[in-house]
């Protein structure tokens, strides 16, 4: 099983934190992807947060009324996915795929002759 940390996204331009207005889940609850999990309020709006993954809630950021900084963990969800282990060779292949056409610099060959 893998754990997914759902970080509070930037829900308003220039907003640094949001207040937990309501939790729609509690520890131990099973959630499905896109299920409503919380209502967060900024000085501009109240926004409904939806779970990005399916799984079981194992951690919540706080209680109703608490402030949560943008980018910090809102909740941790234990998913059914198996954690990936990446070998160095696989990691190198991934890096190459992410940077197509970028090749490692070669030292110049000495002149022949």
MOPAC internal coordinates of N, CA, C and O (Angstrom, degrees):
PM7 1SCF
backbone

  N    0.0000 0     0.00 0     0.00 0    0    0    0
  C    1.4431 1     0.00 0     0.00 0    1    0    0
  C    1.5238 1   109.63 1     0.00 0    2    1    0
  O    1.2310 1   120.72 1   -34.56 1    3    2    1
  N    1.2973 1   116.23 1   145.44 1    3    2    1
  C    1.4621 1   122.35 1   179.94 1    5    3    2
  C    1.5225 1   109.51 1  -115.33 1    6    5    3
  O    1.2310 1   121.22 1   -25.01 1    7    6    5
  N    1.3064 1   115.27 1   154.99 1    7    6    5
  C    1.4617 1   120.33 1   176.61 1    9    7    6
  C    1.5154 1   109.01 1  -109.03 1   10    9    7
  O    1.2310 1   121.31 1   -45.05 1   11   10    9
  N    1.3351 1   115.09 1   134.95 1   11   10    9
  C    1.4537 1   121.90 1   178.62 1   13   11   10
  C    1.5216 1   107.98 1  -114.16 1   14   13   11
  O    1.2310 1   120.25 1   -56.53 1   15   14   13
  N    1.3301 1   117.13 1   123.47 1   15   14   13
  C    1.4580 1   121.62 1   176.86 1   17   15   14
  C    1.5219 1   108.12 1   -93.92 1   18   17   15
  O    1.2310 1   121.00 1   -64.90 1   19   18   17
  N    1.3354 1   115.69 1   115.10 1   19   18   17
  C    1.4623 1   121.93 1   178.42 1   21   19   18
  C    1.5188 1   107.13 1   -88.90 1   22   21   19
  O    1.2310 1   120.79 1   -71.61 1   23   22   21
  N    1.3292 1   116.09 1   108.39 1   23   22   21
  C    1.4581 1   121.57 1  -178.90 1   25   23   22
  C    1.5231 1   109.82 1   -92.01 1   26   25   23
  O    1.2310 1   121.05 1   -39.29 1   27   26   25
  N    1.3435 1   115.60 1   140.71 1   27   26   25
  C    1.4621 1   120.19 1  -179.33 1   29   27   26
  C    1.5223 1   109.20 1   -62.00 1   30   29   27
  O    1.2310 1   120.18 1   -62.83 1   31   30   29
  N    1.3252 1   117.27 1   117.17 1   31   30   29
  C    1.4653 1   120.00 1  -178.74 1   33   31   30
  C    1.5309 1   111.08 1   -73.89 1   34   33   31
  O    1.2310 1   120.88 1   -14.87 1   35   34   33
  N    1.3149 1   115.91 1   165.13 1   35   34   33
  C    1.4655 1   121.57 1   175.46 1   37   35   34
  C    1.5247 1   106.82 1   -71.24 1   38   37   35
  O    1.2310 1   120.61 1   -76.91 1   39   38   37
  N    1.3323 1   116.44 1   103.09 1   39   38   37
  C    1.4665 1   120.55 1  -173.15 1   41   39   38
  C    1.5255 1   113.13 1   -99.21 1   42   41   39
  O    1.2310 1   120.35 1  -175.54 1   43   42   41
  N    1.3156 1   116.94 1     4.46 1   43   42   41
  C    1.4623 1   120.64 1   177.22 1   45   43   42
  C    1.5112 1   109.83 1  -166.82 1   46   45   43
  O    1.2310 1   120.64 1   -41.35 1   47   46   45
  N    1.2942 1   116.38 1   138.65 1   47   46   45
  C    1.4565 1   121.00 1  -177.29 1   49   47   46
  C    1.5323 1   110.18 1   -60.83 1   50   49   47
  O    1.2310 1   120.76 1   -54.15 1   51   50   49
  N    1.3280 1   116.15 1   125.85 1   51   50   49
  C    1.4449 1   121.02 1   177.80 1   53   51   50
  C    1.5209 1   115.06 1    78.51 1   54   53   51
  O    1.2310 1   119.98 1  -170.80 1   55   54   53
  N    1.3277 1   117.65 1     9.20 1   55   54   53
  C    1.4658 1   121.69 1  -179.34 1   57   55   54
  C    1.5282 1   108.44 1   -90.52 1   58   57   55
  O    1.2310 1   120.27 1   -46.40 1   59   58   57
  N    1.3378 1   117.08 1   133.60 1   59   58   57
  C    1.4636 1   119.48 1  -179.00 1   61   59   58
  C    1.5246 1   112.66 1  -104.37 1   62   61   59
  O    1.2310 1   120.10 1   163.54 1   63   62   61
  N    1.3424 1   117.42 1   -16.46 1   63   62   61
  C    1.4602 1   121.04 1   179.23 1   65   63   62
  C    1.5159 1   109.90 1  -157.53 1   66   65   63
  O    1.2310 1   121.32 1   -13.94 1   67   66   65
  N    1.3282 1   115.07 1   166.06 1   67   66   65
  C    1.4645 1   120.81 1   177.88 1   69   67   66
  C    1.5247 1   108.22 1  -140.55 1   70   69   67
  O    1.2310 1   120.90 1   -27.56 1   71   70   69
  N    1.3218 1   115.89 1   152.44 1   71   70   69
  C    1.4629 1   122.21 1  -179.79 1   73   71   70
  C    1.5187 1   110.45 1   -95.70 1   74   73   71
  O    1.2310 1   120.97 1   -42.88 1   75   74   73
  N    1.3239 1   115.74 1   137.12 1   75   74   73
  C    1.4687 1   120.13 1   174.93 1   77   75   74
  C    1.5256 1   106.95 1   -74.37 1   78   77   75
  O    1.2310 1   120.63 1   -63.81 1   79   78   77
  N    1.3325 1   116.40 1   116.19 1   79   78   77
  C    1.4625 1   121.91 1   179.93 1   81   79   78
  C    1.5215 1   110.25 1   -93.24 1   82   81   79
  O    1.2310 1   120.78 1   141.52 1   83   82   81
  N    1.3479 1   116.11 1   -38.48 1   83   82   81
  C    1.4676 1   120.51 1  -179.38 1   85   83   82
  C    1.5150 1   109.79 1  -158.82 1   86   85   83
  O    1.2310 1   121.29 1   -38.53 1   87   86   85
  N    1.3265 1   115.14 1   141.47 1   87   86   85
  C    1.4673 1   121.78 1   169.62 1   89   87   86
  C    1.5211 1   106.95 1  -100.69 1   90   89   87
  O    1.2310 1   120.31 1   -44.27 1   91   90   89
  N    1.3211 1   117.02 1   135.73 1   91   90   89
  C    1.4678 1   121.83 1   175.33 1   93   91   90
  C    1.5245 1   110.42 1  -104.52 1   94   93   91
  O    1.2310 1   120.73 1  -176.66 1   95   94   93
  N    1.3544 1   116.21 1     3.34 1   95   94   93
  C    1.4651 1   122.89 1   178.90 1   97   95   94
  C    1.5252 1   108.31 1  -137.78 1   98   97   95
  O    1.2310 1   121.08 1   -13.68 1   99   98   97
  N    1.3283 1   115.55 1   166.32 1   99   98   97
  C    1.4648 1   120.68 1   174.36 1  101   99   98
  C    1.5233 1   108.25 1  -138.16 1  102  101   99
  O    1.2310 1   120.72 1   -11.04 1  103  102  101
  N    1.3274 1   116.22 1   168.96 1  103  102  101
  C    1.4621 1   120.16 1   179.12 1  105  103  102
  C    1.5261 1   110.29 1   -54.00 1  106  105  103
  O    1.2310 1   121.16 1   -43.82 1  107  106  105
  N    1.3224 1   115.39 1   136.18 1  107  106  105
  C    1.4570 1   121.29 1   178.66 1  109  107  106
  C    1.5130 1   114.67 1    89.77 1  110  109  107
  O    1.2310 1   120.00 1   168.23 1  111  110  109
  N    1.3464 1   117.60 1   -11.77 1  111  110  109
  C    1.4668 1   120.34 1   179.18 1  113  111  110
  C    1.5253 1   110.88 1   -70.46 1  114  113  111
  O    1.2310 1   120.74 1   -34.50 1  115  114  113
  N    1.3090 1   116.18 1   145.50 1  115  114  113
  C    1.4589 1   123.06 1   172.74 1  117  115  114
  C    1.5209 1   106.82 1   -88.89 1  118  117  115
  O    1.2310 1   120.02 1   -49.30 1  119  118  117
  N    1.3386 1   117.56 1   130.70 1  119  118  117
  C    1.4627 1   121.89 1   177.04 1  121  119  118
  C    1.5156 1   109.29 1  -120.90 1  122  121  119
  O    1.2310 1   121.64 1   -26.13 1  123  122  121
  N    1.3091 1   114.46 1   153.87 1  123  122  121
  C    1.4571 1   121.37 1   175.87 1  125  123  122
  C    1.5203 1   108.34 1  -110.22 1  126  125  123
  O    1.2310 1   120.60 1   -25.46 1  127  126  125
  N    1.3183 1   116.46 1   154.54 1  127  126  125
  C    1.4552 1   121.31 1   177.49 1  129  127  126
  C    1.5283 1   109.69 1   -53.93 1  130  129  127
  O    1.2310 1   120.20 1   -43.25 1  131  130  129
  N    1.3181 1   117.22 1   136.75 1  131  130  129
  C    1.4749 1   126.01 1   179.94 1  133  131  130
  C    1.5268 1   113.80 1    74.05 1  134  133  131
  O    1.2310 1   119.51 1  -173.72 1  135  134  133
  N    1.3186 1   118.53 1     6.28 1  135  134  133
  C    1.4659 1   121.41 1   176.71 1  137  135  134
  C    1.5302 1   109.04 1   -75.91 1  138  137  135
  O    1.2310 1   120.34 1   -40.47 1  139  138  137
  N    1.3263 1   116.95 1   139.53 1  139  138  137
  C    1.4571 1   121.77 1   177.34 1  141  139  138
  C    1.5264 1   109.47 1   -65.70 1  142  141  139
  O    1.2310 1   120.43 1   -51.62 1  143  142  141
  N    1.3488 1   116.78 1   128.38 1  143  142  141
  C    1.4619 1   120.21 1  -177.69 1  145  143  142
  C    1.5272 1   113.13 1  -118.58 1  146  145  143
  O    1.2310 1   120.00 1   152.51 1  147  146  145
  N    1.3335 1   117.60 1   -27.49 1  147  146  145
  C    1.4683 1   119.71 1  -177.77 1  149  147  146
  C    1.5214 1   110.33 1  -161.72 1  150  149  147
  O    1.2310 1   121.24 1   -21.65 1  151  150  149
  N    1.3342 1   115.24 1   158.35 1  151  150  149
  C    1.4596 1   122.02 1   170.57 1  153  151  150
  C    1.5175 1   106.73 1  -112.57 1  154  153  151
  O    1.2310 1   120.79 1   -51.87 1  155  154  153
  N    1.3333 1   116.10 1   128.13 1  155  154  153
  C    1.4608 1   122.14 1  -179.18 1  157  155  154
  C    1.5248 1   108.66 1  -118.66 1  158  157  155
  O    1.2310 1   121.08 1   -42.89 1  159  158  157
  N    1.3547 1   115.54 1   137.11 1  159  158  157
  C    1.4579 1   120.13 1  -177.91 1  161  159  158
  C    1.5217 1   110.75 1  -117.37 1  162  161  159
  O    1.2310 1   121.53 1   -47.99 1  163  162  161
  N    1.3285 1   114.67 1   132.01 1  163  162  161
  C    1.4573 1   121.21 1   172.09 1  165  163  162
  C    1.5269 1   106.46 1  -109.31 1  166  165  163
  O    1.2310 1   120.21 1     3.45 1  167  166  165
  N    1.3246 1   117.21 1  -176.55 1  167  166  165
  C    1.4605 1   118.89 1   177.62 1  169  167  166
  C    1.5287 1   111.90 1   -72.85 1  170  169  167
  O    1.2310 1   120.48 1   174.08 1  171  170  169
  N    1.3363 1   116.68 1    -5.92 1  171  170  169
  C    1.4600 1   120.46 1  -177.73 1  173  171  170
  C    1.5303 1   114.30 1  -111.51 1  174  173  171
  O    1.2310 1   120.16 1   150.56 1  175  174  173
  N    1.3410 1   117.29 1   -29.44 1  175  174  173
  C    1.4690 1   119.29 1  -174.51 1  177  175  174
  C    1.5212 1   111.38 1  -165.05 1  178  177  175
  O    1.2310 1   121.07 1   -16.06 1  179  178  177
  N    1.3312 1   115.56 1   163.94 1  179  178  177
  C    1.4567 1   122.18 1   170.94 1  181  179  178
  C    1.5268 1   106.48 1  -106.51 1  182  181  179
  O    1.2310 1   120.95 1   -50.60 1  183  182  181
  N    1.3340 1   115.79 1   129.40 1  183  182  181
  C    1.4592 1   121.54 1  -174.33 1  185  183  182
  C    1.5191 1   109.38 1  -122.35 1  186  185  183
  O    1.2310 1   121.04 1   -44.30 1  187  186  185
  N    1.3349 1   115.62 1   135.70 1  187  186  185
  C    1.4643 1   121.33 1   176.87 1  189  187  186
  C    1.5270 1   108.64 1   -86.27 1  190  189  187
  O    1.2310 1   120.50 1   -54.23 1  191  190  189
  N    1.3317 1   116.65 1   125.77 1  191  190  189
  C    1.4606 1   122.05 1   177.37 1  193  191  190
  C    1.5221 1   108.86 1   -92.25 1  194  193  191
  O    1.2310 1   120.73 1   -41.71 1  195  194  193
  N    1.3297 1   116.22 1   138.29 1  195  194  193
  C    1.4608 1   122.05 1   178.08 1  197  195  194
  C    1.5162 1   109.41 1  -118.22 1  198  197  195
  O    1.2310 1   120.78 1   -35.20 1  199  198  197
  N    1.3119 1   116.10 1   144.80 1  199  198  197
  C    1.4535 1   120.91 1  -179.69 1  201  199  198
  C    1.5240 1   110.19 1   -67.65 1  202  201  199
  O    1.2310 1   120.25 1   -50.38 1  203  202  201
  N    1.3374 1   117.13 1   129.62 1  203  202  201
  C    1.4610 1   119.63 1   178.11 1  205  203  202
  C    1.5284 1   113.23 1   -80.24 1  206  205  203
  O    1.2310 1   119.99 1   167.28 1  207  206  205
  N    1.3505 1   117.63 1   -12.72 1  207  206  205
  C    1.4611 1   122.14 1  -178.77 1  209  207  206
  C    1.5264 1   110.08 1  -140.69 1  210  209  207
  O    1.2310 1   120.86 1   -14.46 1  211  210  209
  N    1.3204 1   115.96 1   165.54 1  211  210  209
  C    1.4640 1   121.78 1   173.47 1  213  211  210
  C    1.5190 1   108.87 1   -95.62 1  214  213  211
  O    1.2310 1   120.65 1   -33.20 1  215  214  213
  N    1.3238 1   116.35 1   146.80 1  215  214  213
  C    1.4552 1   120.14 1   178.35 1  217  215  214
  C    1.5114 1   111.80 1   160.60 1  218  217  215
  O    1.2310 1   120.70 1    19.01 1  219  218  217
  N    1.3338 1   116.26 1  -160.99 1  219  218  217
  C    1.4583 1   123.19 1  -177.67 1  221  219  218
  C    1.5242 1   109.45 1  -113.49 1  222  221  219
  O    1.2310 1   120.55 1   -46.86 1  223  222  221
  N    1.3302 1   116.55 1   133.14 1  223  222  221
  C    1.4627 1   122.06 1   179.83 1  225  223  222
  C    1.5258 1   109.02 1   -71.08 1  226  225  223
  O    1.2310 1   120.29 1   -56.55 1  227  226  225
  N    1.3463 1   117.05 1   123.45 1  227  226  225
  C    1.4602 1   120.98 1   179.20 1  229  227  226
  C    1.5321 1   112.49 1  -116.46 1  230  229  227
  O    1.2310 1   119.99 1   163.56 1  231  230  229
  N    1.3419 1   117.62 1   -16.44 1  231  230  229
  C    1.4702 1   121.39 1   176.64 1  233  231  230
  C    1.5231 1   109.05 1  -150.32 1  234  233  231
  O    1.2310 1   120.99 1   -37.25 1  235  234  233
  N    1.3434 1   115.71 1   142.75 1  235  234  233
  C    1.4606 1   122.29 1   173.63 1  237  235  234
  C    1.5238 1   108.26 1  -124.17 1  238  237  235
  O    1.2310 1   120.32 1   -30.12 1  239  238  237
  N    1.3347 1   116.99 1   149.88 1  239  238  237
  C    1.4642 1   121.82 1  -173.78 1  241  239  238
  C    1.5193 1   114.18 1   -69.96 1  242  241  239
  O    1.2310 1   119.09 1   150.92 1  243  242  241
  N    1.3049 1   119.34 1   -29.08 1  243  242  241
  C    1.4575 1   119.78 1  -176.66 1  245  243  242
  C    1.5174 1   111.54 1   174.04 1  246  245  243
  O    1.2310 1   121.60 1    16.09 1  247  246  245
  N    1.3111 1   114.55 1  -163.91 1  247  246  245
  C    1.4552 1   122.13 1  -178.29 1  249  247  246
  C    1.5286 1   110.01 1  -101.87 1  250  249  247
  O    1.2310 1   120.61 1   -13.22 1  251  250  249
  N    1.3276 1   116.44 1   166.78 1  251  250  249
  C    1.4592 1   121.88 1   174.19 1  253  251  250
  C    1.5271 1   107.80 1   -55.94 1  254  253  251
  O    1.2310 1   120.69 1   -47.45 1  255  254  253
  N    1.3253 1   116.28 1   132.55 1  255  254  253
  C    1.4576 1   122.08 1  -178.61 1  257  255  254
  C    1.5176 1   113.78 1   100.01 1  258  257  255
  O    1.2310 1   120.13 1   162.21 1  259  258  257
  N    1.3421 1   117.36 1   -17.79 1  259  258  257
  C    1.4650 1   120.95 1   179.17 1  261  259  258
  C    1.5251 1   110.72 1   -74.50 1  262  261  259
  O    1.2310 1   120.74 1   -32.22 1  263  262  261
  N    1.3317 1   116.19 1   147.78 1  263  262  261
  C    1.4583 1   122.98 1   175.19 1  265  263  262
  C    1.5303 1   108.79 1   -92.83 1  266  265  263
  O    1.2310 1   120.63 1   -43.46 1  267  266  265
  N    1.3349 1   116.40 1   136.54 1  267  266  265
  C    1.4619 1   121.59 1   179.03 1  269  267  266
  C    1.5288 1   107.80 1  -122.31 1  270  269  267
  O    1.2310 1   119.73 1   -58.01 1  271  270  269
  N    1.3319 1   118.12 1   121.99 1  271  270  269
  C    1.4711 1   120.52 1   178.16 1  273  271  270
  C    1.5341 1   111.62 1   -65.98 1  274  273  271
  O    1.2310 1   121.23 1   -36.35 1  275  274  273
  N    1.3220 1   115.25 1   143.65 1  275  274  273
  C    1.4595 1   120.85 1   175.93 1  277  275  274
  C    1.5255 1   108.37 1   -58.68 1  278  277  275
  O    1.2310 1   120.22 1   -46.04 1  279  278  277
  N    1.3285 1   117.18 1   133.96 1  279  278  277
  C    1.4593 1   122.47 1   178.93 1  281  279  278
  C    1.5155 1   114.26 1    90.95 1  282  281  279
  O    1.2310 1   120.16 1   170.29 1  283  282  281
  N    1.3338 1   117.30 1    -9.71 1  283  282  281
  C    1.4683 1   118.52 1   178.38 1  285  283  282
  C    1.5246 1   109.74 1   -90.34 1  286  285  283
  O    1.2310 1   120.86 1   -13.78 1  287  286  285
  N    1.3230 1   115.96 1   166.22 1  287  286  285
  C    1.4681 1   121.09 1  -176.55 1  289  287  286
  C    1.5209 1   110.85 1   -66.43 1  290  289  287
  O    1.2310 1   120.99 1   -55.55 1  291  290  289
  N    1.3222 1   115.71 1   124.45 1  291  290  289
  C    1.4631 1   121.36 1   173.49 1  293  291  290
  C    1.5187 1   108.70 1   -90.34 1  294  293  291
  O    1.2310 1   120.77 1   141.05 1  295  294  293
  N    1.3284 1   116.14 1   -38.95 1  295  294  293
  C    1.4623 1   121.21 1   177.20 1  297  295  294
  C    1.5138 1   110.05 1  -161.17 1  298  297  295
  O    1.2310 1   121.28 1   -19.44 1  299  298  297
  N    1.3275 1   115.16 1   160.56 1  299  298  297
  C    1.4607 1   121.34 1   174.40 1  301  299  298
  C    1.5166 1   106.86 1  -118.92 1  302  301  299
  O    1.2310 1   121.12 1   -48.59 1  303  302  301
  N    1.3250 1   115.46 1   131.41 1  303  302  301
  C    1.4604 1   122.26 1  -176.90 1  305  303  302
  C    1.5212 1   108.47 1  -119.76 1  306  305  303
  O    1.2310 1   120.67 1   -52.99 1  307  306  305
  N    1.3213 1   116.33 1   127.01 1  307  306  305
  C    1.4621 1   120.39 1   174.59 1  309  307  306
  C    1.5181 1   106.90 1   -85.87 1  310  309  307
  O    1.2310 1   121.15 1   -62.47 1  311  310  309
  N    1.3305 1   115.41 1   117.53 1  311  310  309
  C    1.4629 1   120.68 1  -176.64 1  313  311  310
  C    1.5223 1   110.54 1   -97.42 1  314  313  311
  O    1.2310 1   120.95 1    -9.04 1  315  314  313
  N    1.3140 1   115.79 1   170.96 1  315  314  313
  C    1.4621 1   121.35 1   178.21 1  317  315  314
  C    1.5164 1   111.39 1   -84.11 1  318  317  315
  O    1.2310 1   120.29 1   172.16 1  319  318  317
  N    1.3371 1   117.05 1    -7.84 1  319  318  317
  C    1.4637 1   121.42 1  -178.26 1  321  319  318
  C    1.5199 1   110.27 1   -68.01 1  322  321  319
  O    1.2310 1   121.16 1   -29.10 1  323  322  321
  N    1.3075 1   115.39 1   150.90 1  323  322  321
  C    1.4527 1   121.86 1   176.37 1  325  323  322
  C    1.5198 1   107.07 1   -90.16 1  326  325  323
  O    1.2310 1   119.98 1   -45.02 1  327  326  325
  N    1.3340 1   117.64 1   134.98 1  327  326  325
  C    1.4559 1   120.72 1   178.85 1  329  327  326
  C    1.5123 1   109.54 1   -63.64 1  330  329  327
  O    1.2310 1   121.03 1   -43.90 1  331  330  329
  N    1.3334 1   115.64 1   136.10 1  331  330  329
  C    1.4601 1   121.18 1   179.48 1  333  331  330
  C    1.5212 1   110.38 1   -81.36 1  334  333  331
  O    1.2310 1   121.47 1   -39.38 1  335  334  333
  N    1.3066 1   114.79 1   140.62 1  335  334  333
  C    1.4550 1   119.10 1   170.20 1  337  335  334
  C    1.5164 1   105.26 1  -115.59 1  338  337  335
  O    1.2310 1   120.53 1   -54.06 1  339  338  337
  N    1.3158 1   116.59 1   125.94 1  339  338  337
  C    1.4548 1   121.63 1  -174.99 1  341  339  338
  C    1.5186 1   108.76 1  -106.44 1  342  341  339
  O    1.2310 1   120.75 1   -56.14 1  343  342  341
  N    1.3268 1   116.17 1   123.86 1  343  342  341
  C    1.4601 1   120.22 1   176.48 1  345  343  342
  C    1.5182 1   108.33 1   -79.58 1  346  345  343
  O    1.2310 1   119.63 1   -23.24 1  347  346  345
  N    1.3271 1   118.31 1   156.76 1  347  346  345
  C    1.4723 1   120.22 1   179.23 1  349  347  346
  C    1.5227 1   112.23 1   -55.80 1  350  349  347
  O    1.2310 1   119.24 1   141.51 1  351  350  349
  N    1.3333 1   119.06 1   -38.49 1  351  350  349
  C    1.4647 1   121.55 1  -179.96 1  353  351  350
  C    1.5248 1   110.14 1   -65.39 1  354  353  351
  O    1.2310 1   120.09 1   138.97 1  355  354  353
  N    1.3383 1   117.43 1   -41.03 1  355  354  353
  C    1.4608 1   121.19 1   178.79 1  357  355  354
  C    1.5164 1   109.68 1   -66.20 1  358  357  355
  O    1.2310 1   120.38 1   138.18 1  359  358  357
  N    1.3348 1   116.87 1   -41.82 1  359  358  357
  C    1.4592 1   121.06 1   179.65 1  361  359  358
  C    1.5127 1   110.85 1   -60.25 1  362  361  359
  O    1.2310 1   120.32 1   138.79 1  363  362  361
  N    1.3459 1   117.00 1   -41.21 1  363  362  361
  C    1.4601 1   121.28 1   178.65 1  365  363  362
  C    1.5181 1   110.58 1   -62.95 1  366  365  363
  O    1.2310 1   119.97 1   138.43 1  367  366  365
  N    1.3284 1   117.66 1   -41.57 1  367  366  365
  C    1.4590 1   121.87 1   178.72 1  369  367  366
  C    1.5210 1   110.55 1   -63.78 1  370  369  367
  O    1.2310 1   120.29 1   141.62 1  371  370  369
  N    1.3322 1   117.04 1   -38.38 1  371  370  369
  C    1.4622 1   121.04 1   178.83 1  373  371  370
  C    1.5217 1   109.36 1   -65.19 1  374  373  371
  O    1.2310 1   119.92 1   135.44 1  375  374  373
  N    1.3211 1   117.75 1   -44.56 1  375  374  373
  C    1.4629 1   120.90 1   179.06 1  377  375  374
  C    1.5244 1   110.80 1   -60.75 1  378  377  375
  O    1.2310 1   120.42 1   138.78 1  379  378  377
  N    1.3390 1   116.80 1   -41.22 1  379  378  377
  C    1.4571 1   119.68 1   178.35 1  381  379  378
  C    1.5182 1   110.72 1   -63.37 1  382  381  379
  O    1.2310 1   120.17 1   139.78 1  383  382  381
  N    1.3220 1   117.29 1   -40.22 1  383  382  381
  C    1.4512 1   121.06 1  -179.30 1  385  383  382
  C    1.5275 1   111.12 1   -67.32 1  386  385  383
  O    1.2310 1   120.46 1   147.17 1  387  386  385
  N    1.3466 1   116.73 1   -32.83 1  387  386  385
  C    1.4602 1   120.23 1  -179.70 1  389  387  386
  C    1.5167 1   112.11 1   -74.38 1  390  389  387
  O    1.2310 1   119.80 1   158.63 1  391  390  389
  N    1.3287 1   117.99 1   -21.37 1  391  390  389
  C    1.4533 1   122.50 1  -176.99 1  393  391  390
  C    1.5226 1   111.15 1  -124.95 1  394  393  391
  O    1.2310 1   119.62 1  -117.83 1  395  394  393
  N    1.3373 1   118.33 1    62.17 1  395  394  393
  C    1.4573 1   119.22 1  -177.49 1  397  395  394
  C    1.5235 1   110.42 1   -62.71 1  398  397  395
  O    1.2310 1   121.15 1   -40.74 1  399  398  397
  N    1.3184 1   115.41 1   139.26 1  399  398  397
  C    1.4505 1   121.03 1   177.69 1  401  399  398
  C    1.5179 1   113.72 1    83.55 1  402  401  399
  O    1.2310 1   120.06 1   172.73 1  403  402  401
  N    1.3165 1   117.50 1    -7.27 1  403  402  401
  C    1.4556 1   120.61 1   178.03 1  405  403  402
  C    1.5119 1   107.24 1   -96.58 1  406  405  403
  O    1.2310 1   120.95 1   -60.16 1  407  406  405
  N    1.2996 1   115.79 1   119.84 1  407  406  405
  C    1.4530 1   119.96 1  -178.20 1  409  407  406
  C    1.5134 1   109.84 1  -113.87 1  410  409  407
  O    1.2310 1   121.39 1   -26.10 1  411  410  409
  N    1.3139 1   114.95 1   153.90 1  411  410  409
  C    1.4513 1   120.48 1   178.12 1  413  411  410
  C    1.5242 1   108.94 1   -66.30 1  414  413  411
  O    1.2310 1   120.42 1   -41.91 1  415  414  413
  N    1.3292 1   116.81 1   138.09 1  415  414  413
  C    1.4770 1   120.99 1  -178.86 1  417  415  414
  C    1.5145 1   109.21 1   -66.08 1  418  417  415
  O    1.2310 1   120.57 1   -44.25 1  419  418  417
  N    1.3184 1   116.52 1   135.75 1  419  418  417
  C    1.4597 1   122.92 1   178.10 1  421  419  418
  C    1.5168 1   108.29 1  -103.99 1  422  421  419
  O    1.2310 1   120.92 1   -38.39 1  423  422  421
  N    1.3316 1   115.84 1   141.61 1  423  422  421
  C    1.4638 1   117.73 1   175.41 1  425  423  422
  C    1.5272 1   107.97 1   -73.63 1  426  425  423
  O    1.2310 1   120.72 1   -37.05 1  427  426  425
  N    1.3385 1   116.23 1   142.95 1  427  426  425
  C    1.4693 1   118.38 1  -176.23 1  429  427  426
  C    1.5339 1   110.89 1   -65.39 1  430  429  427
  O    1.2310 1   121.85 1   -33.88 1  431  430  429
  N    1.3071 1   114.07 1   146.12 1  431  430  429
  C    1.4822 1   119.91 1   176.72 1  433  431  430
  C    1.5091 1   108.85 1   -77.41 1  434  433  431
  O    1.2310 1   120.49 1   -34.63 1  435  434  433
  N    1.3212 1   116.66 1   145.37 1  435  434  433
  C    1.4665 1   118.40 1   177.11 1  437  435  434
  C    1.5129 1   109.76 1   -67.16 1  438  437  435
  O    1.2310 1   120.27 1   -31.02 1  439  438  437
  N    1.3160 1   117.09 1   148.98 1  439  438  437
  C    1.4748 1   119.46 1  -179.18 1  441  439  438
  C    1.5225 1   110.65 1   -62.10 1  442  441  439
  O    1.2310 1   121.27 1   -36.52 1  443  442  441
  N    1.2962 1   115.18 1   143.48 1  443  442  441
  C    1.4590 1   121.43 1   179.38 1  445  443  442
  C    1.5253 1   107.98 1   -94.71 1  446  445  443
  O    1.2310 1   120.37 1   -47.83 1  447  446  445
  N    1.3117 1   116.90 1   132.17 1  447  446  445
  C    1.4319 1   117.30 1   171.55 1  449  447  446
  C    1.4119 1   117.45 1   132.22 1  450  449  447
  O    1.2310 1   120.10 1   180.00 1  451  450  449

